[in-house]
């Protein structure tokens, strides 16, 4: 099976590494400095304290006739339309959109072609140490790779991820899942941006309670629109007393998990997160 990773950032590089190590024929489409790095040194990553090289091909151009069984689209939200436009003429049948967004998927298929989108979201985080990937999958209990039901193609994707030992789940309404996800991550990112010392935001009890209240209000607003909260833990968080929810957030912010999966992304992608902030709250207008 041939797989293309469209986007060579942290998420694309990690999934490309895991899928290539599982024996899939993986290519990574990159640009700019990341393309230069990959062309010169290959896809380097850390595992168990050692630096390794993933067996992937590096592409600087995508031909129309170059067909892949799956394309994992791992760009930022504001790059989405341009990426889909570029993929419109390519003959690959399945585009897995691993992107934070509230746009409906029919808008994406209007750009790239009907029946091609498998809406998804990654369960991963981390960063780069120079040009070496230092990233990991999120624990299954917290957030496995998530994708929505389509016409059965999602089961093929699940099989691919299982072979690569990537935890995953299929949800009935991916748009609702994305909405609930943003209800939580937008206030978390806002907390880092509001904190005088973002690296120690979790120690500010007042800020953590404020963040917990905003998450609860967001989830309640979604539920008020008769949208089922997904996954179930969103409902549980909504019902927690604010002091307890704030304490849990403070613990998460100060943990190694919070540093790798919350802090690093928020601080490296402020433009994307602020755009998502505006998109999320505009959705309720």
N, C-alpha and C positions, 0 to 999 in steps of 0.2 A: 504493500500500500504506500502510495506517494502522498506526502503531507507537506504543505507549504505554510511556513510561519510568516505572516505579513506584518512586519514590525519587530525590530530587534532590541527592544528595551528589556527591562527586567522580566516582565511576564512572558513575552515571546521567547526570550532566550532560555528561561527555565523550562517551559513546556517543550521547546525544541530539543533541549538537552535530554529530558526524561523520555521523550518519544524516540529519539535516536538511540538512546541507550537500550530501549526495549526492542530494537531491531527494525524500526520503521525507516523508510527512505525519506529523510527530512531535508528540506531546503529552507533557508532563511533569506528573506528579502529585506535588504537594509539600504540605508542611505547615509550620506554625510560622514561624520567622524566615526560613527559606529560601523559603517561599511569599511572604512579604512582600517579600523582596528581588527575587524573580522577577517578581512582579506590578508592582512599581515600576519596575525597571530592565531587565527581560528577562534572558535567559540570556547573560551576558557572559563572554567567554573571551579568553585571550591566544593570539596566533599570530604568529610572526615579529616579535615586539616590539610588535605593535599590538593594541588592544582591539577586539573585534568583538562583534556580537550575533547569536546563532543564531536562525534562523527557526522557532521552536517555539511551540506553544500551551502555556499554563500552566493547569493544572486544580487546583481546590481540592476537587472532589468527583468521584467516579466513579459514573456511573449504571449500573444493571444492564443496560440495553439498549444501552449505548455499546460497540460491538464493534470490536475491533482485530485485525489479522492476527497481530501479535506483541505480547506484553507482556514487556518486559525488567524483571525483578524485581531491583532493585539495593539491597536493604536489608541491614542487618546480621543476623548469624545469629540473635540473640535476638529479632529483630523478625519472623522468617520466618513463624511460625505465624499471628500476627495478620494479616499481609499476605495470606496464602493464604486465611484465613477471609473477609477482605474481598472477595477475588476469587472466592469460591465461587459467588456468585449472578450474577456478570458473565458475559456470553455469549461472551467472547473465547476462541478454541479453543487457543491456544498460549501457555504461560507459560514464559519462559526464565529459570531460576533462577540468577542470577549471584552466588552466595553461597558463602562458606566454611562447609562443614558436613560432618559425617560421618553425618548421618541418611540413611537409605535413601529413595529417591524414592517408593516405594509409600506411605510415611507422609505425604508431602506430597500425593499424589493422593487419599489418604483424606480430606484436608481440602477440597481444591479441586475434585475430580472426576477420574475416571479418564481417561487418555489426553491429558492437557493439559500435562504437565511435559516440558520439554526441559532436562535438567540441563546446566549450563554454569559456566564460571568466566572472569572478565574478564582481559584482558592489559593492564593499565593502572595508573596511579598518579599521584599529585600532590597538590595541595591548592588552597586558595583564597587569593588575595591580596585581603583584604577580601571583596567579593562577586563578584570576578572569578576565573573558573576558570583555574588554571595547572596543567595536567595533560597527560599524553601516553600513548600506547600503549607498551607494552614492546616491545623489539626481537623480531622473529619468532623468532630463534634461541634466545632466552631463554624467552619464554612468550607465544605467541600466544593469542588468545581460544580457549578449548577447550570443546568440548561433546561429549556422548555420542551414540551411535547410538540412534535410536528406531524409528519405523516409516516413515522416509523424510522426516519433517518437518525433520530436521536439515539435509537438503540445501537446503531452501528458506532456512533461516537462513544457511547458508554462502553462498548466492547474494546475499542481502541484504548480508552483511558484505563480500563481495568488491567489490560495487558501491561501497560506502563506503570501500574501500581499508583495511579492518581485517583484519590477518592473522588467520587462524583455522585450527584443525585439529579433526578428528573422531577421537575415541578409542573403542575398542570397549567399555571398561569405565570409565565416568566415576567411579564410586564408588572404584575402585582408584586412579585418577588423583588424586582429592581426598585420599585417604588418604596417598599419597606426597607430595603437596603440603604437607599439614600436618606430615608427618614432618620437613620442612625449615623451614617458616616458623615453626613453634612454637618450636624452639630459637633461631632468629634473633631473634624478639621477646623471648624470655627473656634473651638476651644483652644487649639494650638495657636491660631492666629491672634486670639485675644490675650493670651497669657503673656505676661512680662518676660517670663523665662519659659519658652515653649518646651524645652527639654525636661522641665520639672512641673509641667502643667498639672499632673496628677496629684501633686501635693497641695494644690489650692482647693480646699474643701468647698468654698463658696462657688468657685467655677465649676467644680464637678457636679454640685447639686443643680446649678443652672443648666448645665448640659443635660443632665438626667431629665429635668423638667421639659426641656425642649424636645428631646427624643420622645418622651411620653406624649406631649402635645401633638407631635407629628404623627405618631402612630394612631392616636385617637382621632385625628382629622381624617386619616385614611379609612379607619373603621367606620366613621360616620358616613362615608360615601358608599357603604355596603361592600367594601372590598375586603376580602378575607386576608388577614395578616399572614404573611409567609416569610420564613418558617414559623413553627409554633412558638419558638422562644421569643419572638417579637411580642406575642400576646402576654407571655409571662413577664417580660420586662415592663410592659405597659402597666401591669397591675402591681408592681413592686412599690412599696412606700418610697418616697423621694430620698430620704436620708440613706436608706439601704442601697437604692439604685446608684446614688452618688458615690457611696463607699465602694461599690463594685467597679464603677468606672475609674475611680482613683487607683484602685488596685491594678486594673488592666492597663492604665496609662503608665504606671511605674514598672510594669513587668517587661521581661525580655520580649514577650509576644507583642506588647504595645509598641516597643521601640522598633521592632522589625516590620510589623504589619500595619501600624497606625501612624506612628510619628514620621518614619522615613518617607512614606508616600505623601503625606500631607505637606511636608516641608519641601519636597522635591517637585510637587505639582500644584503649587498654589493657584496658578491661573485656571487650571482645569477644575479644581475644587470650588473656586469662587464662581465659575461659570455654572457648575452643577448646583451650587447654592441658589443662584438666581433662577435656574430652570426648575428646581424643585418647588420653591415657594411660589413661583409664578403659576405652577400647575393648579394651585388651589384658588386662584383668582377667578 
